[in-house]
């Protein structure tokens, strides 16, 4: 692993992340599959966070008269000047999307209250890929990125095998783009670092509070918790794939759809591999290791995090149960071993070392992309998985949530709460086509692996490459919003055409549905299926 990079502030709106010497931005690199599907839930009693005094209008849900209004002393804003808050926002959900959006709004001088249903925070979970388009956003957050780099893995290559262990592809992996690192981070640790930073800059939290209703009025919007109505200038709903706000926004109830697959996932101490001679050499590795095994309708990933001495195993398989995503849904080790029967002895031996109480079976859910993220009155918007849930093989679930945050922060910074409706609708217009494509990219990657044309792979192993698009990873969401502000606002207000420039060159957007993808799932991979080039 390289030395921890240093940080330097630039004179523009953005802060640059300066890597250690000797790290050049890759020109031709293969990105890994993103080990990415949502944020860990909040249940660890050691991380209880008490809410600060509210600075929001709180009313009884049964009465219209205000119960109380109290004030919160505002810390210095991001420019280092003490000033009154520019407005107030409620963020629902303390996952990655909610935390990132709260930070970006707070950085721009707004008062933010985050409401989370879970009582406490947990470090439960395994690893998540944080692309350079996400770490670019994080580079503004004090020393959060520096701490994350110090604790994260950055494998330099990836090997792919067929189920018997025959090497199919050996590809380099980028460790950064334009100086911003590509990280594989512990989910719980990363979330805790971000949460602690949010609190340090004055973001207010209410844990153990479940939203039962959203509402909007001419001069604000809010949520109902128990018998309280909490009102602010705007509401950002980062309430996940089972979003209650989504129903409020689009007017109908839509349930998440199964993707047809689930994934066994586990994280455990590396030393547990020492008992088997096949896996003992893995315990002696000094660098991170990333390996993938492929078979029809199944793939397995073995990840060794050398620095923190942990093992992560994923095994994506056909889904047979109608259950929700949950970090507490136990996995059956015997079933996982049946799926991998006859496979490469190394991955099988690693699976046999999995502690039975450390295995979960995570259902992979997704939704049709929707064009409407903003409510009819324009004061409530969806972000993150509530707007655009991604499959893990996209590698972009967390990254697109962070891009959402950077975009919203920039737009509200320039337009203010006086034009909150315009800001939210501009956010939707800037983001929809990009996230629709990154959502589809997750399906495309998995399909290349699960319905593989093995003759094509034999002739051209690079067919299995992960996409490594510069348009995706070498992207500044905040600056893009600032740069295109006038155009997108004109489009929102006057209906003028708006052409997205955060997509591959020459790309023409086309709508798609889960049903369309599931139909294609039945066919063997063909080039004409794909919209994201894996070059």
N, C-alpha and C positions, 0 to 999 in steps of 0.2 A: 504494500500500500504506500501511496505517496504521502509526503508530509502534509499536514493539515494546511489548506490554503489560507492566505491572509486576505483581509478585506480592505478596500479603499473606497472612499466616497468620491463621486464625481460631482461636477457642477451642474449637471442636468437634473431632470426630475428623477432619474433613476440612479441607483447605487450600483457600482460595478463590483463583481466578485473576481478577485485576482488569484488564479491558481498558483500552486508552487511552481518553481522554475522547471522547465523541461516538459511541461504538458501543453502540447499544441492541440488546437481544435481539429478533430478528425475530418478529413475530406470524404473518405469512403469508409463508413463504419456500419456494422450490423447491430441493430438494437435488439435487446432481449425482449422476451415476452413479458409483459408487465405482470408482476405478481401482485395484482391489484384488484381489490373488490371491497370497497367500503371501509369505513373507519371502525376501530374497536369500540365496543360499547363502554358505558361508564358505570362500573360496578365495584371498583376497588376501594375498600374502606380506609385504606391508608392514604387515599388521595382526596379526602373530603374537602370541598371548597365551599365556604360559607358565602352567601350572596351579600353584596354591598347594599347600602341604602339606595332605594330606587330614585331615579330622577325622571320618572315617567308618570303620566296621568293614569291613576289606578281608580277604577270605578267598580261599584258593585254590579254584577251581572243582572241583578234583580232590580236595581235602581239606576237612575240616570245621574244622580248627584255625585260629585267626586268624593271619594273616601278621604284621600289625602294627596298632596303633592309635596314632595320633599326635594331638596337639591343635593347634588353631588359636586364636590370641588373638582374641577377639571385639571388634570395635569397638563404639562406643556404639550403643545401639539407637535407635529413632526418637523415644523420649521423652527422649533425651539422657543416659540412665543406663547406666553400665557394669554389665553383669550377665552371668551365665552364660547360654548359649543355652537356649531353652525346649524345644528338640527339634531334630531333624535331618531334612532332606528332600533327596531326589535329584530333580532336574528333568532330563528327557531332551529335548534339543533347545534350541538357542539362537536360534530364530526369535523373532518377536514374542511369541507365547504363552509360550514358555519364559522369555524374559528378563523379561517383565512379571510372571509368577508368581513367579519367583525374587526379584525386587525386593519384591513385596508381602509375601512370607513373611519376607524379611530385615528389612523395616521393622517387622514385628511381633515381632522378637526371635528368629527361628529361624535356625539354621545351614543354609545351602543350598549344594549342589554341583550345577553344571550340567554335563552330559555331552553333547558334540556330536560327531557323526561326522566332519564336515569338519575339516580341519586348521587352516584360517585363515578369516578373514572377508573378504568381498569387498564392494565398493561397486557391484557389477553390479546392473542393474535400472533401472527408470524412476521412476514416481511412484506413490504410494499415497495414497488419501484417508484421513484420520484424523479421524473425526467427533468432535463435542463430547462424546459419551459416552465416548470414549477419552481425549481431552485432559483431561477431568475427572480421570481416573485418573492421568494423567501429571503433573498439577499438584502431586502430592505428592513428585515425584522431583527435589529440588534445583532446579537451573536448566535441566533438560532441556527442559521445555516452552518456556521463554524462548528457548533456543537454536534449537529447532525452528521456532518462529514466525519468527525472524529469517531462516531459510533456506528457508522454505516459501512456496508460492503460496496466495493467497486470492482467486480470481476473484469478481467481483461479479455476474456474470450468465452465462447460457449461451444460445447460439443453436442452434436445431435446424433443419436444412434437409432437403429431399428430395435425392435424388442429383444433381439438376440444379443445385442451389443456390438453389431457391426457399425462402424463409423459412417455416417451419412454426410456430415458437414462439420467442419471446424472453422468457426468464424470469429474474427476479433469483435470486441464490444467497445463502444466508446466510453470513456470515463467523463467526458465533458463536451459541451458545445459552446463555443465562444467564451470559454472560461467558466461556464456554469456547469457544475458537476451533475452527473447521472448517478443517483444513489439507490441502494437497496437498504431500506431502513426498517428497524423494528417498529411495527405499527404503534404499539402502546407508548414506546419511548418518544417517538417523533410527535405523537399527539400531545403528550405531556409537555414537551419542550415548547410547542406552539401555544398551548393553553397558558403555561406560566408566563410566556411573553405577553400574551393578550392581557392578562391580569396586571402585568407590570406597567402597561401603558394606559390603564384605566378602563378597560372593558369590564362591564359588570356581568355577573353570572347568577342565574337562579337554577339550581339543580333540583331534581326530584319534582319537577312541575310539568305536568302533561297538558298540552294545548288541546282543548276540546272544540274550539271554534275560532274562525277568523272573521273579522268584520272590517268594513270600510265606511268612511264618512267623507264629506267634502273637504274637511280640513285635516284628515289623518286616517290611519288604519291601525288595527291592533289585533289582539288575541284575547281569548277568554280562557282563564285558568280557574277551575273551581267556580267560585262566585265572583271572581275579579275580572274586570275588563281593563286591559293594559293598552294604552294608546300611545302612538308615536307618529312621526311624520311619514314613515314607511316601514314595511315589514319585508324581510328577506327570509324566505322559507327554505331552509336547508334540512328538511325533515326526512330525507332519505327516499328510498325506492317505494316505501309504503306511505308516501306523503299524503297527509290530510289536506294540506294546502292545494295540492294539485286538483282536487275535486272542486275547491272554491274557485280556482282560477279558470278551469275549463268548463265547469258547470255540470260535469257528469262523473260518476265513479268509474275509474278504470283500475283494474287489478293488475299487478305485475304478472308477466307471462313467464312460464318456465322456458329456459333455453334448451331443454332436453338433456341437460347435463348437470352433474354435481361434481364437487371436488373434495376428495379426502385431503385434509391438510393438517400438518403437525409441525411443531417446533420443539426441539429437545436438546439436551447437552451433547456436544460432540463426543465426549468421552464414552458414551454408551455404544459407540461403534467399535471400541477397542477390543471387544470380546470375540469378534469374528475375524479371522485372518484375511478375509476378502475386503473388509472395510477398515481394518486397523490402519492401513497406510493413509486413509483419509484424515485420521486424527493427527497426523504429523504434518499436514499441509501448512505452509506459511502464508499462502495467498488464498483468496476466495476462489471457490470453484462453482461452476454452473454447468449442469448436464441435463439433457432432455432425451427421453426415450419415446418413440412413436409406434403406435399400432392403430388399426382401424377403430375409430370411435373412442380412442383412449390415448392419453399421453401422461407421462410421469416426469416430474422435475426433481432433481436432487441439488440442493444448494448448500454449500459449506461456507459459513461465515467465520473465517479464520480468526479475526481479531477478537470477536466475542465468544468464539468457540461454541457455536450453535449449528444445528442441522435443521434444515427446512425441507420437508418432502410434500409435494403436491401430486395427486393422482386424479386427473379429470376423467370421469366415466359417465356412461349413460345414466340418466336420472330415472328412478322408478318410484319415488315417493313425492307426494304432494305436501311438502312442508315449507315453512318460511326459512329464509336465511337466518342462521343463528350460530353464535359462537358457543352455544351450549348443546347443540344437537350432536350427540356422540356418534363417532364413526366406528364401524365394525372392522377391526384389524383383519379378522379371518376373511371377510369379504374382499378387502383390498388385496390380500395375498392371493385370493382366487382369481381376481382380475389380472394379476401379474404372473400367474402360473406359467412356467416355461420361459420367462423373460431372462435377460442378462442376470447372472448370479449376483453381480455387485448391487444392483438396485433392489433385488429381492432381499439380499442380506441386510441392506440398510432399512428396508421396510420392516423386517422381522425385529429390528432393534427398537421400533417405535413403542414407547410406553402406551399401554392401552388407554390410560386415562388422559392422554395428551392428543388423541386423534378425534377430529370432528369431521362431519360430513356436511359440507356447505353447499346449499342449493344455489345454482347460478340462475338468477332471474334477470329479466330485462323488460323494457317497454318499447312500444313503437315511438319513434321520434315524434315530438309534437311541436308545432310551430308557435303555439301560444304558451308563453311562460309568464305573462303578465296579466293581472286581473283587469276586468273591464274598466275600472276607475283608475287603474295605473299606479296604485300605491302598494301592491303586493306582487313580488316576483319570486319565482322558483329559481334555485341554483343547485349545482351539484347533481347528485343522484335523483333528486326530486324532479329535475328537468331532463336529465340525459344520463341514465344509468349505463355503465360500460361493463362489458365482460372483462375478466382478468387479462385475457390475451391481447387486449388493446393496449395495456400498459399506460392508460391515460385517465383512469377514473379520478385519481387524486389530482393529477396535473391539470385536467380540464376544470376541476373545481377551483384550483388556485388561479387559473386564467380567468374564470368567472369573477373571482374576488378582485383581481387587478383591474378588470374592465369596469366593474361597478364603481370601485373606488375612484377611478379616473373620471368617469362620467358625472358622478354626483359631485365630485370636486369642482368641476367646471360649471355645472348647471345649477347646483344647489338644490335644497329641498323645495324651493319655489317651483322648480320644474321637475319634480320627482317622477311624474308620469312620463315625461319625455325621456328622462334618463333611463328609466327601466325599459321602456320600449326600444330605445336605442341599443341598450344592452342585449335585448332579445335579437335584434336585427344583426348586430355584430357577431353574435355567437352561434346562432342556430345552425347554419350550414356547416360550420367547422365541426361542431360537436356531433352532428348527424353523421359526418364522414368518419370521425374517430370512433364513434359507436360501431359503425359498420366494419371498420378495420379490425375490431376485436373478433367479430364473427369470421372475417376472411382469414385471419391467421389461424384460428382454430380449424377452419375447414381445410386449409392447406395441409394440416397435420393429420386430420382424422379421416379424410376421404382422399388420400394421396394416390396419385398416379405414379406407382413405383417405377414403371418403365421411364417416365419422364424424369424422375429423380435420379435414376441410374445414368441417364444421358446428361442431366444438368442438375447436380445437387443444389445449386443455388436457388432452385425453385422453392426450397424450404426456408430461405432466408427470412428473417424478420424485417419488416419495413424500417428504414432509417431515414425518413424524410427530413430534410433541413427545414422545410416549411412548417413542420410540426415542432421539432425540438429546438430549433434556433429561432425562437419567436418571443417577442416582448409584448404581452397582452396589454399591459398598461400603456405603453407608448403607442401601440396601434390604436387604442381608444382615443388618446389625445390627438393623434395625427388625423384621424378620420371623423372627428367630432362634428365639424360643420356639415360634412356630407351626410352623415347618418341622421343628424337632427333635421336637416332639410327633407330627407326621405320620410322621417316620421311625421313631420308637420304638414308637408305638402304633397306627399306621395310620389316624389321623384324617384327614379330607379336608383337602386343601390347595389353595386357589384362587390361582393366580398373579395378581399385580396389576401386573406389568411388561409388560403387553400392551395393545392398544387397548381402550378401554372397550366392553364388550359382546361382545368376541371370545370365541368358543368354539373351543377347540383341536380340530383334526382331523388325524389322521395322514395322511401322504402318502408316496409313493415316487417314485423317479426314473422308474420305468416309467409311472406315472400322468402325470407331467409330459411325458414323451416322447410319449405318446399325444396329449396336448393340443397338443403342438408342431405337429401336422399340421393343426390348425384355425386359422382366422383369429381374431384377438383378440376376445373377447366379455367384457362386464363380469362375468358370473357366474363367470368363471375365477378372479377375483382376490380375495385375502383382505386385501390391504393397500391402503387407499384412497390414490390419488395426489392428495390435496387439501392 
